[in-house]
Amino acid sequence: MSLFRVLALIESSRAFGRGLVRGVNSYNAAQRAWSIEFSPHGTDAPPEKWVEGWRGDGILARVTTPSLADEIRSLGKPAVDLRGILPDLEFPYVGSDHRALGKLAAEHLWEQGLRNFAFCGLPPSSKHYRDARFEWFAKEVTTRGGKLFPPPEYEPKESGSWDQRQQSLADWLAKLPKPIGIMTCQDDSGLQVIEAARRCGVRVPDDVAVLGVDDDELQCNMCCPPLSSVDPNAERIGYEAAALLHRLMNGESPPQEPILLPPRGIVVRQSTDLLAVPDPEVALALELIRERACEGLRVSELLKSVPLSRSVLENRFREFVGRTPKAEIVRVQLEHAKRLLIDTDERLNAIAQEAGFRDARYLCDVFHRKLGTTPGTFRKEHQRNLPKGTPILSGDQAR
């Protein structure tokens, strides 16, 4: 069997790019139909000279500049873009659903009890993903009734020293109301916010909860405290891009719309692990729910530890949390079930039991009501290690 020769122009200096490469490798391991030509490089680095006149069958590329687009175009081979920053590029694009990502970040910070929010990282209009993530994060928090505060003022990187720029960020943090939740457009911005908070004596997460994007474990664990982050599911994006390229090399027509894939979820670390609720009884109830929801906790058992009547507790929950204690128990159980579906191969009955549901049928009912899907479909769409025969999602199906 002859192999397709595939050129992968994907940077390996950042976690997202390495995740894309892992996804491409997963597809190739399942198909065993490619010979991949890949050279490690940094973000925005020009392609090496050997790319000129390359002879092969298809190209996967993070197209960063018009000159790179021209070079790929000159090769006359099917190509898939994994960057999405050049307007009117004729190559099909596979990438992150920034709408889903921004909304997920807002939802996570809201569920910590926060009602003040801000966004930080990169100047406006500097990167397409920065503006998209900010737009949907802002829409979600304001729709929920939260208050959004302006981002810091940015100066060019060439202006001032690292200390001066960090001090400017610390001054911005010190002026914000507390507590507040901050989404940063990527993990390195989150690291900078946490270090600036230490500089000005702002506590993380008690005063400022910080959430990054990309789940770069090296950077997230370099912070003190470690940084929570949105996992954009780069592996899935790489896998779907590889599957699309394979279809193109087999003669199929390219899709008319981008293929946008949702994030896997939030990887919660200490930087957002708080309960910012001013009501002490509600805060106690929330703490108990987090600790015992997956043990099958009932509201009647909760009331044994919280000195309130059921009606008073429910009214205060609606005021400060936006839902009832029962709904919060189910939410925590569902989040744990989702994580087990993504990170393990356990059967549905075992997952239902571990998450605190009475049986697998009830878990399926909750999935259908809350997410509009089944546990099996959710697992296929979000797992990192994709099995052979995993269905390919269109942009509409992905959300």
C-alpha atoms as a printed R data frame, in Angstrom:
    type eleno elety resid chain resno       x      y      z
1   ATOM     1    CA   MET     A     1   0.000  0.000  0.000
2   ATOM     2    CA   SER     A     2   1.395  3.391 -0.998
3   ATOM     3    CA   LEU     A     3   1.506  6.050  1.713
4   ATOM     4    CA   PHE     A     4   0.318  9.640  1.454
5   ATOM     5    CA   ARG     A     5   3.180 12.067  2.052
6   ATOM     6    CA   VAL     A     6   1.929 14.768  4.420
7   ATOM     7    CA   LEU     A     7   3.736 17.965  5.371
8   ATOM     8    CA   ALA     A     8   2.950 19.203  8.910
9   ATOM     9    CA   LEU     A     9   3.835 22.874  9.414
10  ATOM    10    CA   ILE     A    10   2.797 23.061 13.078
11  ATOM    11    CA   GLU     A    11   4.836 24.751 15.789
12  ATOM    12    CA   SER     A    12   6.033 22.615 18.692
13  ATOM    13    CA   SER     A    13   7.116 25.382 21.089
14  ATOM    14    CA   ARG     A    14   3.719 25.722 22.796
15  ATOM    15    CA   ALA     A    15   1.313 23.238 24.359
16  ATOM    16    CA   PHE     A    16  -1.456 23.922 21.839
17  ATOM    17    CA   GLY     A    17   0.765 23.149 18.862
18  ATOM    18    CA   ARG     A    18   2.092 19.989 20.503
19  ATOM    19    CA   GLY     A    19  -1.497 18.943 21.186
20  ATOM    20    CA   LEU     A    20  -2.337 19.384 17.508
21  ATOM    21    CA   VAL     A    21   0.614 17.174 16.583
22  ATOM    22    CA   ARG     A    22  -0.544 14.496 19.041
23  ATOM    23    CA   GLY     A    23  -3.982 14.544 17.423
24  ATOM    24    CA   VAL     A    24  -2.468 14.164 13.952
25  ATOM    25    CA   ASN     A    25  -0.358 11.279 15.234
26  ATOM    26    CA   SER     A    26  -3.452  9.600 16.721
27  ATOM    27    CA   TYR     A    27  -5.192  9.753 13.357
28  ATOM    28    CA   ASN     A    28  -2.169  8.411 11.529
29  ATOM    29    CA   ALA     A    29  -1.732  5.597 14.053
30  ATOM    30    CA   ALA     A    30  -5.316  4.503 13.384
31  ATOM    31    CA   GLN     A    31  -5.118  4.784  9.589
32  ATOM    32    CA   ARG     A    32  -1.463  3.772  8.996
33  ATOM    33    CA   ALA     A    33  -1.675  5.531  5.645
34  ATOM    34    CA   TRP     A    34   0.671  8.506  5.976
35  ATOM    35    CA   SER     A    35   4.327  9.376  5.924
36  ATOM    36    CA   ILE     A    36   4.541 12.630  7.922
37  ATOM    37    CA   GLU     A    37   7.279 15.174  7.298
38  ATOM    38    CA   PHE     A    38   7.642 17.421 10.324
39  ATOM    39    CA   SER     A    39  10.340 19.693 11.691
40  ATOM    40    CA   PRO     A    40  10.024 21.206 15.205
41  ATOM    41    CA   HIS     A    41   9.897 25.005 15.212
42  ATOM    42    CA   GLY     A    42   8.553 27.983 17.131
43  ATOM    43    CA   THR     A    43   5.413 30.039 16.675
44  ATOM    44    CA   ASP     A    44   5.479 32.320 13.606
45  ATOM    45    CA   ALA     A    45   8.835 30.888 12.463
46  ATOM    46    CA   PRO     A    46   9.138 30.819  8.646
47  ATOM    47    CA   PRO     A    47   9.177 27.387  6.986
48  ATOM    48    CA   GLU     A    48  12.574 25.891  6.375
49  ATOM    49    CA   LYS     A    49  14.151 26.094  2.931
50  ATOM    50    CA   TRP     A    50  13.485 22.421  2.208
51  ATOM    51    CA   VAL     A    51   9.757 23.179  2.043
52  ATOM    52    CA   GLU     A    52  10.304 25.029 -1.244
53  ATOM    53    CA   GLY     A    53   9.411 22.715 -4.107
54  ATOM    54    CA   TRP     A    54   8.261 19.981 -1.694
55  ATOM    55    CA   ARG     A    55   6.698 17.029 -3.456
56  ATOM    56    CA   GLY     A    56   3.960 15.249 -1.562
57  ATOM    57    CA   ASP     A    57   0.209 14.813 -1.260
58  ATOM    58    CA   GLY     A    58  -1.199 17.162  1.418
59  ATOM    59    CA   ILE     A    59  -0.376 19.849  3.959
60  ATOM    60    CA   LEU     A    60  -1.456 20.620  7.517
61  ATOM    61    CA   ALA     A    61  -0.328 24.118  8.477
62  ATOM    62    CA   ARG     A    62  -0.706 26.876 11.018
63  ATOM    63    CA   VAL     A    63  -0.821 29.566  8.334
64  ATOM    64    CA   THR     A    64   0.513 32.724  9.975
65  ATOM    65    CA   THR     A    65   1.502 35.031  7.106
66  ATOM    66    CA   PRO     A    66   0.452 35.789  3.522
67  ATOM    67    CA   SER     A    67   3.908 34.687  2.360
68  ATOM    68    CA   LEU     A    68   3.447 31.256  3.961
69  ATOM    69    CA   ALA     A    69  -0.015 31.012  2.372
70  ATOM    70    CA   ASP     A    70   1.542 31.818 -1.018
71  ATOM    71    CA   GLU     A    71   4.229 29.186 -0.492
72  ATOM    72    CA   ILE     A    72   1.624 26.507  0.349
73  ATOM    73    CA   ARG     A    73  -0.556 27.612 -2.564
74  ATOM    74    CA   SER     A    74   2.399 27.280 -4.952
75  ATOM    75    CA   LEU     A    75   2.799 23.616 -4.027
76  ATOM    76    CA   GLY     A    76  -0.630 22.895 -5.519
77  ATOM    77    CA   LYS     A    77  -1.630 20.263 -2.936
78  ATOM    78    CA   PRO     A    78  -4.695 19.916 -0.674
79  ATOM    79    CA   ALA     A    79  -4.131 21.905  2.524
80  ATOM    80    CA   VAL     A    80  -5.897 22.458  5.856
81  ATOM    81    CA   ASP     A    81  -5.308 25.560  7.974
82  ATOM    82    CA   LEU     A    82  -5.095 25.228 11.762
83  ATOM    83    CA   ARG     A    83  -4.607 28.933 12.624
84  ATOM    84    CA   GLY     A    84  -7.525 30.844 11.099
85  ATOM    85    CA   ILE     A    85  -6.026 34.334 11.217
86  ATOM    86    CA   LEU     A    86  -5.837 35.258  7.508
87  ATOM    87    CA   PRO     A    87  -9.081 36.550  5.965
88  ATOM    88    CA   ASP     A    88 -10.405 34.981  2.766
89  ATOM    89    CA   LEU     A    89  -7.913 32.128  2.880
90  ATOM    90    CA   GLU     A    90  -9.113 29.432  0.499
91  ATOM    91    CA   PHE     A    91  -7.825 26.552  2.637
92  ATOM    92    CA   PRO     A    92 -10.453 24.973  4.930
93  ATOM    93    CA   TYR     A    93  -9.985 25.788  8.611
94  ATOM    94    CA   VAL     A    94 -10.262 23.505 11.635
95  ATOM    95    CA   GLY     A    95  -9.916 25.141 15.049
96  ATOM    96    CA   SER     A    96 -11.332 26.173 18.409
97  ATOM    97    CA   ASP     A    97 -14.901 27.288 18.924
98  ATOM    98    CA   HIS     A    98 -14.012 30.538 20.710
99  ATOM    99    CA   ARG     A    99 -17.674 31.211 21.459
100 ATOM   100    CA   ALA     A   100 -17.941 27.962 23.422
101 ATOM   101    CA   LEU     A   101 -14.563 28.604 25.055
102 ATOM   102    CA   GLY     A   102 -15.444 32.125 26.251
103 ATOM   103    CA   LYS     A   103 -18.828 31.025 27.537
104 ATOM   104    CA   LEU     A   104 -17.312 28.049 29.390
105 ATOM   105    CA   ALA     A   105 -14.759 30.316 31.097
106 ATOM   106    CA   ALA     A   106 -17.493 32.729 32.199
107 ATOM   107    CA   GLU     A   107 -19.647 29.878 33.456
108 ATOM   108    CA   HIS     A   108 -16.805 28.448 35.542
109 ATOM   109    CA   LEU     A   109 -15.998 31.751 37.236
110 ATOM   110    CA   TRP     A   110 -19.699 32.464 37.796
111 ATOM   111    CA   GLU     A   111 -20.116 29.097 39.497
112 ATOM   112    CA   GLN     A   112 -17.421 30.070 41.986
113 ATOM   113    CA   GLY     A   113 -19.854 32.734 43.231
114 ATOM   114    CA   LEU     A   114 -18.143 35.650 41.472
115 ATOM   115    CA   ARG     A   115 -20.117 38.572 40.065
116 ATOM   116    CA   ASN     A   116 -17.275 40.956 39.099
117 ATOM   117    CA   PHE     A   117 -15.204 40.061 36.039
118 ATOM   118    CA   ALA     A   118 -12.352 41.256 33.859
119 ATOM   119    CA   PHE     A   119 -10.302 40.022 30.913
120 ATOM   120    CA   CYS     A   120  -6.547 40.267 30.499
121 ATOM   121    CA   GLY     A   121  -3.870 39.293 28.027
122 ATOM   122    CA   LEU     A   122  -2.677 40.854 24.753
123 ATOM   123    CA   PRO     A   123  -3.847 44.225 23.405
124 ATOM   124    CA   PRO     A   124  -7.191 44.467 21.580
125 ATOM   125    CA   SER     A   125  -7.033 43.565 17.869
126 ATOM   126    CA   SER     A   126  -3.561 42.039 18.247
127 ATOM   127    CA   LYS     A   127  -4.748 38.427 17.811
128 ATOM   128    CA   HIS     A   128  -8.027 37.130 16.392
129 ATOM   129    CA   TYR     A   129  -8.462 34.583 19.174
130 ATOM   130    CA   ARG     A   130  -7.944 37.252 21.842
131 ATOM   131    CA   ASP     A   131 -10.825 39.342 20.519
132 ATOM   132    CA   ALA     A   132 -13.123 36.346 19.992
133 ATOM   133    CA   ARG     A   133 -12.539 34.964 23.489
134 ATOM   134    CA   PHE     A   134 -13.055 38.378 25.062
135 ATOM   135    CA   GLU     A   135 -16.241 39.004 23.054
136 ATOM   136    CA   TRP     A   136 -17.973 35.791 24.119
137 ATOM   137    CA   PHE     A   137 -16.680 35.926 27.693
138 ATOM   138    CA   ALA     A   138 -18.020 39.489 28.009
139 ATOM   139    CA   LYS     A   139 -21.386 38.569 26.490
140 ATOM   140    CA   GLU     A   140 -21.843 35.633 28.828
141 ATOM   141    CA   VAL     A   141 -20.993 37.438 32.083
142 ATOM   142    CA   THR     A   142 -23.130 40.474 31.230
143 ATOM   143    CA   THR     A   143 -26.053 38.289 30.116
144 ATOM   144    CA   ARG     A   144 -25.886 36.561 33.498
145 ATOM   145    CA   GLY     A   145 -25.986 39.939 35.260
146 ATOM   146    CA   GLY     A   146 -22.307 40.219 36.164
147 ATOM   147    CA   LYS     A   147 -20.277 43.432 36.015
148 ATOM   148    CA   LEU     A   148 -17.402 43.587 33.536
149 ATOM   149    CA   PHE     A   149 -14.448 45.893 34.205
150 ATOM   150    CA   PRO     A   150 -12.115 47.263 31.498
151 ATOM   151    CA   PRO     A   151  -8.888 45.377 30.726
152 ATOM   152    CA   PRO     A   152  -5.544 46.974 31.572
153 ATOM   153    CA   GLU     A   153  -3.999 49.481 29.223
154 ATOM   154    CA   TYR     A   154  -1.270 47.911 27.127
155 ATOM   155    CA   GLU     A   155   2.056 49.241 25.996
156 ATOM   156    CA   PRO     A   156   4.253 47.694 23.286
157 ATOM   157    CA   LYS     A   157   6.519 44.928 24.567
158 ATOM   158    CA   GLU     A   158   9.482 47.032 23.546
159 ATOM   159    CA   SER     A   159   8.306 49.793 25.909
160 ATOM   160    CA   GLY     A   160   9.644 49.467 29.429
161 ATOM   161    CA   SER     A   161  11.240 46.620 31.319
162 ATOM   162    CA   TRP     A   162   9.576 43.448 32.545
163 ATOM   163    CA   ASP     A   163   9.355 44.947 36.027
164 ATOM   164    CA   GLN     A   164   7.657 48.084 34.724
165 ATOM   165    CA   ARG     A   165   5.091 46.118 32.757
166 ATOM   166    CA   GLN     A   166   4.394 43.845 35.734
167 ATOM   167    CA   GLN     A   167   4.024 46.854 38.007
168 ATOM   168    CA   SER     A   168   1.503 48.354 35.596
169 ATOM   169    CA   LEU     A   169  -0.448 45.089 35.720
170 ATOM   170    CA   ALA     A   170  -0.235 45.065 39.543
171 ATOM   171    CA   ASP     A   171  -1.589 48.639 39.679
172 ATOM   172    CA   TRP     A   172  -4.561 47.545 37.538
173 ATOM   173    CA   LEU     A   173  -5.244 44.554 39.800
174 ATOM   174    CA   ALA     A   174  -5.084 46.669 42.949
175 ATOM   175    CA   LYS     A   175  -7.810 49.008 41.642
176 ATOM   176    CA   LEU     A   176 -10.290 46.275 40.701
177 ATOM   177    CA   PRO     A   177 -13.157 45.435 43.099
178 ATOM   178    CA   LYS     A   178 -12.733 42.263 45.127
179 ATOM   179    CA   PRO     A   179 -13.524 39.456 44.764
180 ATOM   180    CA   ILE     A   180 -13.244 39.307 40.977
181 ATOM   181    CA   GLY     A   181 -12.775 36.633 38.336
182 ATOM   182    CA   ILE     A   182 -10.270 37.242 35.538
183 ATOM   183    CA   MET     A   183 -10.125 35.298 32.304
184 ATOM   184    CA   THR     A   184  -6.792 35.548 30.503
185 ATOM   185    CA   CYS     A   185  -6.584 34.822 26.793
186 ATOM   186    CA   GLN     A   186  -3.791 32.255 27.282
187 ATOM   187    CA   ASP     A   187  -1.822 30.624 30.081
188 ATOM   188    CA   ASP     A   188   1.268 32.841 29.927
189 ATOM   189    CA   SER     A   189  -0.988 35.846 30.547
190 ATOM   190    CA   GLY     A   190  -2.456 33.997 33.534
191 ATOM   191    CA   LEU     A   191   1.007 33.421 34.943
192 ATOM   192    CA   GLN     A   192   1.752 37.137 34.598
193 ATOM   193    CA   VAL     A   193  -1.471 38.084 36.401
194 ATOM   194    CA   ILE     A   194  -0.723 35.765 39.314
195 ATOM   195    CA   GLU     A   195   2.820 37.106 39.654
196 ATOM   196    CA   ALA     A   196   1.519 40.694 39.507
197 ATOM   197    CA   ALA     A   197  -1.016 39.836 42.225
198 ATOM   198    CA   ARG     A   198   1.798 38.663 44.500
199 ATOM   199    CA   ARG     A   199   3.620 41.912 43.798
200 ATOM   200    CA   CYS     A   200   0.738 44.067 45.050
201 ATOM   201    CA   GLY     A   201  -0.453 41.804 47.885
202 ATOM   202    CA   VAL     A   202  -3.677 40.657 46.171
203 ATOM   203    CA   ARG     A   203  -4.620 37.133 47.204
204 ATOM   204    CA   VAL     A   204  -5.273 34.438 44.594
205 ATOM   205    CA   PRO     A   205  -7.929 33.036 44.538
206 ATOM   206    CA   ASP     A   206  -9.549 34.799 47.534
207 ATOM   207    CA   ASP     A   207  -9.408 38.301 46.031
208 ATOM   208    CA   VAL     A   208  -8.766 37.463 42.372
209 ATOM   209    CA   ALA     A   209  -9.619 34.136 40.710
210 ATOM   210    CA   VAL     A   210  -7.505 33.667 37.572
211 ATOM   211    CA   LEU     A   211  -8.362 31.375 34.655
212 ATOM   212    CA   GLY     A   212  -6.077 30.758 31.664
213 ATOM   213    CA   VAL     A   213  -6.544 29.017 28.329
214 ATOM   214    CA   ASP     A   214  -4.593 26.131 26.706
215 ATOM   215    CA   ASP     A   215  -3.858 24.024 29.821
216 ATOM   216    CA   ASP     A   216  -0.099 24.218 29.347
217 ATOM   217    CA   GLU     A   217   0.894 22.112 32.355
218 ATOM   218    CA   LEU     A   218   4.411 23.557 32.496
219 ATOM   219    CA   GLN     A   219   3.161 27.134 32.757
220 ATOM   220    CA   CYS     A   220   0.101 26.340 34.874
221 ATOM   221    CA   ASN     A   221   2.216 24.668 37.537
222 ATOM   222    CA   MET     A   222   4.917 27.327 37.393
223 ATOM   223    CA   CYS     A   223   2.536 29.723 39.170
224 ATOM   224    CA   CYS     A   224   1.944 29.954 42.886
225 ATOM   225    CA   PRO     A   225  -0.880 29.047 43.242
226 ATOM   226    CA   PRO     A   226  -1.184 26.784 40.166
227 ATOM   227    CA   LEU     A   227  -3.310 28.179 37.347
228 ATOM   228    CA   SER     A   228  -6.719 26.793 36.362
229 ATOM   229    CA   SER     A   229  -7.108 26.649 32.605
230 ATOM   230    CA   VAL     A   230  -9.515 25.874 29.782
231 ATOM   231    CA   ASP     A   231  -8.425 22.777 27.864
232 ATOM   232    CA   PRO     A   232  -9.188 23.647 24.211
233 ATOM   233    CA   ASN     A   233  -8.905 19.998 23.150
234 ATOM   234    CA   ALA     A   234  -6.057 20.569 20.726
235 ATOM   235    CA   GLU     A   235  -5.684 16.820 20.204
236 ATOM   236    CA   ARG     A   236  -9.228 16.587 18.883
237 ATOM   237    CA   ILE     A   237  -8.651 19.567 16.594
238 ATOM   238    CA   GLY     A   238  -5.498 17.952 15.201
239 ATOM   239    CA   TYR     A   239  -7.308 14.653 14.706
240 ATOM   240    CA   GLU     A   240 -10.241 16.252 12.871
241 ATOM   241    CA   ALA     A   241  -7.878 18.315 10.701
242 ATOM   242    CA   ALA     A   242  -5.991 15.161  9.748
243 ATOM   243    CA   ALA     A   243  -9.236 13.366  8.934
244 ATOM   244    CA   LEU     A   244 -10.337 16.271  6.746
245 ATOM   245    CA   LEU     A   245  -7.023 16.353  4.906
246 ATOM   246    CA   HIS     A   246  -7.281 12.621  4.253
247 ATOM   247    CA   ARG     A   247 -10.686 13.137  2.645
248 ATOM   248    CA   LEU     A   248  -9.338 15.994  0.534
249 ATOM   249    CA   MET     A   249  -6.408 13.865 -0.655
250 ATOM   250    CA   ASN     A   250  -8.950 11.233 -1.673
251 ATOM   251    CA   GLY     A   251 -10.700 13.747 -3.903
252 ATOM   252    CA   GLU     A   252 -13.532 15.073 -1.725
253 ATOM   253    CA   SER     A   253 -14.508 18.729 -1.946
254 ATOM   254    CA   PRO     A   254 -13.517 21.007  0.954
255 ATOM   255    CA   PRO     A   255 -16.233 22.107  3.415
256 ATOM   256    CA   GLN     A   256 -17.785 25.531  2.863
257 ATOM   257    CA   GLU     A   257 -17.671 26.471  6.567
258 ATOM   258    CA   PRO     A   258 -14.937 26.218  9.221
259 ATOM   259    CA   ILE     A   259 -14.967 23.169 11.473
260 ATOM   260    CA   LEU     A   260 -15.046 24.571 15.019
261 ATOM   261    CA   LEU     A   261 -14.629 22.230 17.972
262 ATOM   262    CA   PRO     A   262 -15.600 22.948 21.590
263 ATOM   263    CA   PRO     A   263 -13.142 22.804 24.517
264 ATOM   264    CA   ARG     A   264 -12.843 19.642 26.588
265 ATOM   265    CA   GLY     A   265 -13.531 21.495 29.818
266 ATOM   266    CA   ILE     A   266 -11.890 23.335 32.694
267 ATOM   267    CA   VAL     A   267  -8.832 21.886 34.418
268 ATOM   268    CA   VAL     A   268  -9.385 23.256 37.904
269 ATOM   269    CA   ARG     A   269  -6.343 24.146 39.951
270 ATOM   270    CA   GLN     A   270  -5.939 26.375 42.990
271 ATOM   271    CA   SER     A   271  -6.201 29.737 41.188
272 ATOM   272    CA   THR     A   272 -10.017 29.441 40.876
273 ATOM   273    CA   ASP     A   273 -10.763 27.093 43.760
274 ATOM   274    CA   LEU     A   274 -12.926 29.344 45.938
275 ATOM   275    CA   LEU     A   275 -16.470 29.975 47.083
276 ATOM   276    CA   ALA     A   276 -17.075 33.721 46.819
277 ATOM   277    CA   VAL     A   277 -20.495 33.723 48.504
278 ATOM   278    CA   PRO     A   278 -21.170 36.336 51.212
279 ATOM   279    CA   ASP     A   279 -23.840 34.213 52.934
280 ATOM   280    CA   PRO     A   280 -22.081 31.889 55.457
281 ATOM   281    CA   GLU     A   281 -24.855 29.250 55.458
282 ATOM   282    CA   VAL     A   282 -24.924 29.082 51.671
283 ATOM   283    CA   ALA     A   283 -21.113 28.916 51.588
284 ATOM   284    CA   LEU     A   284 -21.219 26.018 54.080
285 ATOM   285    CA   ALA     A   285 -23.840 24.216 52.006
286 ATOM   286    CA   LEU     A   286 -21.789 24.677 48.849
287 ATOM   287    CA   GLU     A   287 -18.706 23.296 50.559
288 ATOM   288    CA   LEU     A   288 -20.628 20.235 51.740
289 ATOM   289    CA   ILE     A   289 -22.054 19.709 48.260
290 ATOM   290    CA   ARG     A   290 -18.593 19.806 46.714
291 ATOM   291    CA   GLU     A   291 -17.328 17.300 49.263
292 ATOM   292    CA   ARG     A   292 -20.261 14.878 49.295
293 ATOM   293    CA   ALA     A   293 -22.404 15.291 46.163
294 ATOM   294    CA   CYS     A   294 -20.795 12.276 44.501
295 ATOM   295    CA   GLU     A   295 -21.575 10.176 47.563
296 ATOM   296    CA   GLY     A   296 -25.269 10.541 46.715
297 ATOM   297    CA   LEU     A   297 -25.910 13.530 49.005
298 ATOM   298    CA   ARG     A   298 -29.574 14.526 49.414
299 ATOM   299    CA   VAL     A   299 -30.955 17.925 50.373
300 ATOM   300    CA   SER     A   300 -32.483 16.411 53.508
301 ATOM   301    CA   GLU     A   301 -28.996 15.321 54.613
302 ATOM   302    CA   LEU     A   302 -27.626 18.758 53.773
303 ATOM   303    CA   LEU     A   303 -30.151 20.395 56.116
304 ATOM   304    CA   LYS     A   304 -28.798 18.379 59.048
305 ATOM   305    CA   SER     A   305 -25.567 20.396 58.822
306 ATOM   306    CA   VAL     A   306 -26.946 23.771 57.726
307 ATOM   307    CA   PRO     A   307 -29.105 25.525 60.372
308 ATOM   308    CA   LEU     A   308 -31.843 26.690 57.985
309 ATOM   309    CA   SER     A   309 -35.239 25.480 56.866
310 ATOM   310    CA   ARG     A   310 -35.499 24.000 53.395
311 ATOM   311    CA   SER     A   311 -37.448 26.955 52.011
312 ATOM   312    CA   VAL     A   312 -35.015 29.543 53.430
313 ATOM   313    CA   LEU     A   313 -31.988 27.637 52.098
314 ATOM   314    CA   GLU     A   314 -33.581 27.322 48.664
315 ATOM   315    CA   ASN     A   315 -34.408 31.038 48.560
316 ATOM   316    CA   ARG     A   316 -30.870 32.014 49.557
317 ATOM   317    CA   PHE     A   317 -29.412 29.579 47.012
318 ATOM   318    CA   ARG     A   318 -31.479 31.158 44.260
319 ATOM   319    CA   GLU     A   319 -30.270 34.586 45.363
320 ATOM   320    CA   PHE     A   320 -26.543 33.821 45.586
321 ATOM   321    CA   VAL     A   321 -26.051 30.786 43.333
322 ATOM   322    CA   GLY     A   322 -28.896 31.119 40.851
323 ATOM   323    CA   ARG     A   323 -30.294 27.615 41.355
324 ATOM   324    CA   THR     A   324 -31.607 25.319 44.095
325 ATOM   325    CA   PRO     A   325 -29.454 23.102 46.341
326 ATOM   326    CA   LYS     A   326 -30.784 20.047 44.466
327 ATOM   327    CA   ALA     A   327 -29.762 21.554 41.130
328 ATOM   328    CA   GLU     A   328 -26.291 22.317 42.512
329 ATOM   329    CA   ILE     A   329 -25.898 18.712 43.703
330 ATOM   330    CA   VAL     A   330 -26.823 17.446 40.238
331 ATOM   331    CA   ARG     A   331 -24.463 19.946 38.599
332 ATOM   332    CA   VAL     A   332 -21.488 18.761 40.675
333 ATOM   333    CA   GLN     A   333 -22.385 15.123 39.991
334 ATOM   334    CA   LEU     A   334 -22.699 15.816 36.276
335 ATOM   335    CA   GLU     A   335 -19.326 17.581 36.123
336 ATOM   336    CA   HIS     A   336 -17.684 14.592 37.793
337 ATOM   337    CA   ALA     A   337 -19.409 12.186 35.403
338 ATOM   338    CA   LYS     A   338 -18.207 14.266 32.434
339 ATOM   339    CA   ARG     A   339 -14.635 14.143 33.706
340 ATOM   340    CA   LEU     A   340 -14.821 10.349 34.162
341 ATOM   341    CA   LEU     A   341 -16.185  9.941 30.636
342 ATOM   342    CA   ILE     A   342 -13.298 11.983 29.237
343 ATOM   343    CA   ASP     A   343 -10.439 10.623 31.328
344 ATOM   344    CA   THR     A   344 -11.366  6.940 31.797
345 ATOM   345    CA   ASP     A   345 -12.779  4.012 29.854
346 ATOM   346    CA   GLU     A   346 -15.070  2.948 32.702
347 ATOM   347    CA   ARG     A   347 -18.504  1.596 31.842
348 ATOM   348    CA   LEU     A   348 -21.532  3.820 32.271
349 ATOM   349    CA   ASN     A   349 -22.885  1.947 35.307
350 ATOM   350    CA   ALA     A   350 -19.599  2.430 37.168
351 ATOM   351    CA   ILE     A   351 -19.448  6.113 36.221
352 ATOM   352    CA   ALA     A   352 -23.017  6.689 37.406
353 ATOM   353    CA   GLN     A   353 -22.187  5.093 40.754
354 ATOM   354    CA   GLU     A   354 -18.940  7.041 41.211
355 ATOM   355    CA   ALA     A   355 -20.661 10.327 40.371
356 ATOM   356    CA   GLY     A   356 -23.501  9.782 42.835
357 ATOM   357    CA   PHE     A   357 -26.354  8.973 40.429
358 ATOM   358    CA   ARG     A   358 -28.682  6.155 41.381
359 ATOM   359    CA   ASP     A   359 -28.140  4.307 38.072
360 ATOM   360    CA   ALA     A   360 -26.973  4.694 34.481
361 ATOM   361    CA   ARG     A   361 -30.500  5.394 33.214
362 ATOM   362    CA   TYR     A   362 -30.845  8.424 35.480
363 ATOM   363    CA   LEU     A   363 -27.401  9.633 34.381
364 ATOM   364    CA   CYS     A   364 -28.526  9.386 30.740
365 ATOM   365    CA   ASP     A   365 -31.700 11.331 31.557
366 ATOM   366    CA   VAL     A   366 -29.658 14.112 33.185
367 ATOM   367    CA   PHE     A   367 -27.284 14.245 30.214
368 ATOM   368    CA   HIS     A   368 -30.213 14.568 27.834
369 ATOM   369    CA   ARG     A   369 -31.925 17.305 29.879
370 ATOM   370    CA   LYS     A   370 -28.812 19.341 30.671
371 ATOM   371    CA   LEU     A   371 -26.598 18.812 27.624
372 ATOM   372    CA   GLY     A   372 -28.924 17.604 24.883
373 ATOM   373    CA   THR     A   373 -26.743 14.576 24.176
374 ATOM   374    CA   THR     A   374 -25.907 11.101 25.478
375 ATOM   375    CA   PRO     A   375 -22.926 10.094 27.623
376 ATOM   376    CA   GLY     A   376 -21.591  7.953 24.765
377 ATOM   377    CA   THR     A   377 -21.690 10.811 22.255
378 ATOM   378    CA   PHE     A   378 -20.126 13.169 24.794
379 ATOM   379    CA   ARG     A   379 -17.278 10.710 25.375
380 ATOM   380    CA   LYS     A   380 -16.561 10.342 21.651
381 ATOM   381    CA   GLU     A   381 -16.501 14.096 21.141
382 ATOM   382    CA   HIS     A   382 -14.215 14.930 24.075
383 ATOM   383    CA   GLN     A   383 -11.772 12.117 24.739
384 ATOM   384    CA   ARG     A   384  -8.122 12.823 23.977
385 ATOM   385    CA   ASN     A   385  -7.262  9.350 22.675
386 ATOM   386    CA   LEU     A   386  -9.583  8.834 19.756
387 ATOM   387    CA   PRO     A   387 -10.376  5.253 18.783
388 ATOM   388    CA   LYS     A   388 -10.341  4.014 15.215
389 ATOM   389    CA   GLY     A   389 -13.646  4.757 13.520
390 ATOM   390    CA   THR     A   390 -14.424  7.872 15.574
391 ATOM   391    CA   PRO     A   391 -16.998  9.851 13.527
392 ATOM   392    CA   ILE     A   392 -15.890 13.139 12.007
393 ATOM   393    CA   LEU     A   393 -17.850 16.152 13.249
394 ATOM   394    CA   SER     A   394 -18.993 19.072 11.175
395 ATOM   395    CA   GLY     A   395 -18.922 22.588 12.615
396 ATOM   396    CA   ASP     A   396 -22.643 22.411 13.420
397 ATOM   397    CA   GLN     A   397 -22.391 18.972 15.027
398 ATOM   398    CA   ALA     A   398 -19.475 20.002 17.208
399 ATOM   399    CA   ARG     A   399 -21.463 22.428 19.276
